[in-house]
């Protein structure tokens, strides 16, 4: 139950970010871009970067990573559903893709914002990456646990 609450809270965060008018959203991403550019310039002082292009990359990566986290939360929450792994993965992917679509639709009604099919694709890719990461990490942890258990049985 708590894991589904985390999914809903993350969705609420996404909704609140999407509900910002374009001017507020742009101001926030510009501030983040400036911080990242300052850091890059400190590390690589000779690097030249185009602010607008860099900001675009930051914004699209934000889409990807926000939905990567949603994917992880959704697949984790679906563990409690008791269904087989493919059904759980389908459920998590479905939730994330439908939410990405509804999020872009929602932005059509926000001042200065637009709904982009490209963003749905980026969001969905992020969710799929998060779900894949979660599943692969779980598989590795189970394998390591089995190896440790087997070693203890052999030694014991």
Short mmCIF file of the C-alpha atoms (twelve columns), coordinates in Angstrom:
data_MODEL
# 
_entry.id   MODEL 
# 
loop_
_atom_site.group_PDB 
_atom_site.id 
_atom_site.type_symbol 
_atom_site.label_atom_id 
_atom_site.label_alt_id 
_atom_site.label_comp_id 
_atom_site.label_asym_id 
_atom_site.label_seq_id 
_atom_site.Cartn_x 
_atom_site.Cartn_y 
_atom_site.Cartn_z 
_atom_site.pdbx_PDB_model_num 
ATOM 1   C CA . UNK A 1   0.000  0.000   0.000   1 
ATOM 2   C CA . UNK A 2   2.839  2.388   0.876   1 
ATOM 3   C CA . UNK A 3   4.566  1.658   -2.435  1 
ATOM 4   C CA . UNK A 4   1.429  2.657   -4.380  1 
ATOM 5   C CA . UNK A 5   1.296  5.857   -2.323  1 
ATOM 6   C CA . UNK A 6   4.850  6.599   -3.501  1 
ATOM 7   C CA . UNK A 7   3.706  6.131   -7.122  1 
ATOM 8   C CA . UNK A 8   0.798  8.529   -6.592  1 
ATOM 9   C CA . UNK A 9   2.990  11.113  -4.851  1 
ATOM 10  C CA . UNK A 10  5.519  10.964  -7.703  1 
ATOM 11  C CA . UNK A 11  2.679  11.387  -10.197 1 
ATOM 12  C CA . UNK A 12  1.488  14.409  -8.220  1 
ATOM 13  C CA . UNK A 13  4.991  15.893  -8.452  1 
ATOM 14  C CA . UNK A 14  5.002  15.338  -12.226 1 
ATOM 15  C CA . UNK A 15  1.537  16.922  -12.448 1 
ATOM 16  C CA . UNK A 16  2.647  19.973  -10.459 1 
ATOM 17  C CA . UNK A 17  5.725  20.449  -12.665 1 
ATOM 18  C CA . UNK A 18  3.593  20.088  -15.801 1 
ATOM 19  C CA . UNK A 19  1.022  22.516  -14.436 1 
ATOM 20  C CA . UNK A 20  3.544  25.369  -14.364 1 
ATOM 21  C CA . UNK A 21  3.037  27.950  -17.106 1 
ATOM 22  C CA . UNK A 22  5.813  28.004  -19.705 1 
ATOM 23  C CA . UNK A 23  7.427  31.091  -18.141 1 
ATOM 24  C CA . UNK A 24  7.815  29.417  -14.716 1 
ATOM 25  C CA . UNK A 25  8.978  26.141  -16.224 1 
ATOM 26  C CA . UNK A 26  11.510 27.935  -18.405 1 
ATOM 27  C CA . UNK A 27  12.792 29.970  -15.466 1 
ATOM 28  C CA . UNK A 28  13.326 26.814  -13.405 1 
ATOM 29  C CA . UNK A 29  15.099 24.936  -16.191 1 
ATOM 30  C CA . UNK A 30  17.242 27.992  -16.987 1 
ATOM 31  C CA . UNK A 31  18.364 28.127  -13.367 1 
ATOM 32  C CA . UNK A 32  19.254 24.441  -13.387 1 
ATOM 33  C CA . UNK A 33  21.040 24.823  -16.731 1 
ATOM 34  C CA . UNK A 34  23.093 27.739  -15.389 1 
ATOM 35  C CA . UNK A 35  24.179 25.682  -12.357 1 
ATOM 36  C CA . UNK A 36  25.161 22.738  -14.555 1 
ATOM 37  C CA . UNK A 37  27.015 24.986  -17.024 1 
ATOM 38  C CA . UNK A 38  28.960 26.642  -14.191 1 
ATOM 39  C CA . UNK A 39  29.987 23.218  -12.931 1 
ATOM 40  C CA . UNK A 40  31.017 22.091  -16.424 1 
ATOM 41  C CA . UNK A 41  33.014 25.296  -16.921 1 
ATOM 42  C CA . UNK A 42  34.857 24.671  -13.629 1 
ATOM 43  C CA . UNK A 43  35.711 21.127  -14.623 1 
ATOM 44  C CA . UNK A 44  36.411 21.872  -18.303 1 
ATOM 45  C CA . UNK A 45  37.251 25.598  -18.522 1 
ATOM 46  C CA . UNK A 46  37.972 25.411  -22.272 1 
ATOM 47  C CA . UNK A 47  34.636 23.805  -23.159 1 
ATOM 48  C CA . UNK A 48  32.289 26.030  -25.123 1 
ATOM 49  C CA . UNK A 49  28.581 25.358  -24.745 1 
ATOM 50  C CA . UNK A 50  25.501 26.828  -26.358 1 
ATOM 51  C CA . UNK A 51  23.123 27.711  -23.504 1 
ATOM 52  C CA . UNK A 52  19.898 27.109  -25.475 1 
ATOM 53  C CA . UNK A 53  21.053 23.764  -26.832 1 
ATOM 54  C CA . UNK A 54  22.306 22.713  -23.397 1 
ATOM 55  C CA . UNK A 55  19.020 23.763  -21.787 1 
ATOM 56  C CA . UNK A 56  17.094 21.691  -24.338 1 
ATOM 57  C CA . UNK A 57  19.216 18.643  -23.463 1 
ATOM 58  C CA . UNK A 58  18.662 19.248  -19.732 1 
ATOM 59  C CA . UNK A 59  14.875 19.517  -20.216 1 
ATOM 60  C CA . UNK A 60  14.641 16.306  -22.242 1 
ATOM 61  C CA . UNK A 61  16.862 14.455  -19.767 1 
ATOM 62  C CA . UNK A 62  14.605 15.673  -16.959 1 
ATOM 63  C CA . UNK A 63  11.667 14.005  -18.746 1 
ATOM 64  C CA . UNK A 64  13.642 10.779  -19.041 1 
ATOM 65  C CA . UNK A 65  14.829 10.667  -15.416 1 
ATOM 66  C CA . UNK A 66  11.522 11.706  -13.859 1 
ATOM 67  C CA . UNK A 67  9.825  8.828   -15.656 1 
ATOM 68  C CA . UNK A 68  12.730 6.473   -14.920 1 
ATOM 69  C CA . UNK A 69  11.914 6.984   -11.244 1 
ATOM 70  C CA . UNK A 70  8.181  6.549   -11.926 1 
ATOM 71  C CA . UNK A 71  8.985  3.263   -13.683 1 
ATOM 72  C CA . UNK A 72  10.995 2.018   -10.698 1 
ATOM 73  C CA . UNK A 73  8.243  3.024   -8.288  1 
ATOM 74  C CA . UNK A 74  5.518  1.436   -10.444 1 
ATOM 75  C CA . UNK A 75  7.301  -1.908  -10.913 1 
ATOM 76  C CA . UNK A 76  8.120  -2.024  -7.209  1 
ATOM 77  C CA . UNK A 77  4.505  -1.302  -6.276  1 
ATOM 78  C CA . UNK A 78  3.247  -3.964  -8.674  1 
ATOM 79  C CA . UNK A 79  5.219  -6.631  -6.777  1 
ATOM 80  C CA . UNK A 80  2.410  -6.759  -4.248  1 
ATOM 81  C CA . UNK A 81  -0.185 -7.541  -6.922  1 
ATOM 82  C CA . UNK A 82  0.748  -11.237 -6.828  1 
ATOM 83  C CA . UNK A 83  0.759  -11.564 -10.609 1 
ATOM 84  C CA . UNK A 84  3.528  -13.079 -12.700 1 
ATOM 85  C CA . UNK A 85  6.516  -10.964 -13.665 1 
ATOM 86  C CA . UNK A 86  5.401  -10.301 -17.268 1 
ATOM 87  C CA . UNK A 87  1.997  -9.099  -16.073 1 
ATOM 88  C CA . UNK A 88  3.670  -6.884  -13.447 1 
ATOM 89  C CA . UNK A 89  6.000  -5.434  -16.068 1 
ATOM 90  C CA . UNK A 90  3.044  -4.844  -18.392 1 
ATOM 91  C CA . UNK A 91  1.112  -3.168  -15.601 1 
ATOM 92  C CA . UNK A 92  4.037  -0.889  -14.701 1 
ATOM 93  C CA . UNK A 93  4.756  0.011   -18.339 1 
ATOM 94  C CA . UNK A 94  1.063  0.630   -18.986 1 
ATOM 95  C CA . UNK A 95  0.723  2.914   -15.975 1 
ATOM 96  C CA . UNK A 96  3.783  4.930   -16.975 1 
ATOM 97  C CA . UNK A 97  2.924  5.262   -20.677 1 
ATOM 98  C CA . UNK A 98  -0.690 6.204   -19.985 1 
ATOM 99  C CA . UNK A 99  0.442  8.755   -17.418 1 
ATOM 100 C CA . UNK A 100 2.969  10.204  -19.877 1 
ATOM 101 C CA . UNK A 101 0.198  10.547  -22.470 1 
ATOM 102 C CA . UNK A 102 -2.174 12.158  -19.975 1 
ATOM 103 C CA . UNK A 103 0.612  14.486  -18.802 1 
ATOM 104 C CA . UNK A 104 1.234  15.752  -22.330 1 
ATOM 105 C CA . UNK A 105 -2.524 16.131  -22.881 1 
ATOM 106 C CA . UNK A 106 -2.729 18.105  -19.622 1 
ATOM 107 C CA . UNK A 107 -0.034 20.486  -20.888 1 
ATOM 108 C CA . UNK A 108 -2.227 21.460  -23.841 1 
ATOM 109 C CA . UNK A 109 -4.315 23.460  -21.345 1 
ATOM 110 C CA . UNK A 110 -1.400 25.232  -19.645 1 
ATOM 111 C CA . UNK A 111 -0.351 28.720  -20.747 1 
ATOM 112 C CA . UNK A 112 2.550  28.573  -23.194 1 
ATOM 113 C CA . UNK A 113 2.906  24.783  -22.960 1 
ATOM 114 C CA . UNK A 114 2.236  22.128  -25.562 1 
ATOM 115 C CA . UNK A 115 1.718  18.401  -25.690 1 
ATOM 116 C CA . UNK A 116 4.499  16.619  -27.570 1 
ATOM 117 C CA . UNK A 117 4.446  13.047  -28.867 1 
ATOM 118 C CA . UNK A 118 8.257  13.179  -28.688 1 
ATOM 119 C CA . UNK A 119 8.028  13.833  -24.937 1 
ATOM 120 C CA . UNK A 120 5.714  10.838  -24.497 1 
ATOM 121 C CA . UNK A 121 8.380  8.751   -26.238 1 
ATOM 122 C CA . UNK A 122 11.139 10.157  -24.012 1 
ATOM 123 C CA . UNK A 123 9.004  9.646   -20.887 1 
ATOM 124 C CA . UNK A 124 8.137  6.092   -21.912 1 
ATOM 125 C CA . UNK A 125 11.783 5.313   -22.637 1 
ATOM 126 C CA . UNK A 126 12.728 6.570   -19.191 1 
ATOM 127 C CA . UNK A 127 10.026 4.454   -17.553 1 
ATOM 128 C CA . UNK A 128 11.101 1.381   -19.510 1 
ATOM 129 C CA . UNK A 129 14.742 1.993   -18.513 1 
ATOM 130 C CA . UNK A 130 13.724 2.262   -14.845 1 
ATOM 131 C CA . UNK A 131 11.662 -0.920  -15.008 1 
ATOM 132 C CA . UNK A 132 14.490 -2.763  -16.779 1 
ATOM 133 C CA . UNK A 133 17.027 -1.500  -14.220 1 
ATOM 134 C CA . UNK A 134 14.785 -2.632  -11.368 1 
ATOM 135 C CA . UNK A 135 14.234 -6.087  -12.853 1 
ATOM 136 C CA . UNK A 136 17.908 -6.656  -13.702 1 
ATOM 137 C CA . UNK A 137 19.069 -5.435  -10.296 1 
ATOM 138 C CA . UNK A 138 16.553 -7.730  -8.592  1 
ATOM 139 C CA . UNK A 139 17.721 -10.663 -10.684 1 
ATOM 140 C CA . UNK A 140 21.382 -9.996  -9.793  1 
ATOM 141 C CA . UNK A 141 20.573 -9.694  -6.099  1 
ATOM 142 C CA . UNK A 142 18.604 -12.960 -6.122  1 
ATOM 143 C CA . UNK A 143 21.482 -14.722 -7.901  1 
ATOM 144 C CA . UNK A 144 24.016 -13.449 -5.383  1 
ATOM 145 C CA . UNK A 145 21.741 -14.477 -2.520  1 
ATOM 146 C CA . UNK A 146 21.459 -17.992 -3.976  1 
ATOM 147 C CA . UNK A 147 25.256 -18.220 -4.342  1 
ATOM 148 C CA . UNK A 148 25.764 -17.199 -0.723  1 
ATOM 149 C CA . UNK A 149 23.114 -19.688 0.416   1 
ATOM 150 C CA . UNK A 150 24.721 -22.471 -1.667  1 
ATOM 151 C CA . UNK A 151 28.199 -21.705 -0.250  1 
ATOM 152 C CA . UNK A 152 26.853 -21.863 3.292   1 
ATOM 153 C CA . UNK A 153 25.220 -25.232 2.618   1 
ATOM 154 C CA . UNK A 154 28.441 -26.624 1.115   1 
ATOM 155 C CA . UNK A 155 30.569 -25.296 3.989   1 
ATOM 156 C CA . UNK A 156 28.084 -26.151 6.713   1 
# 
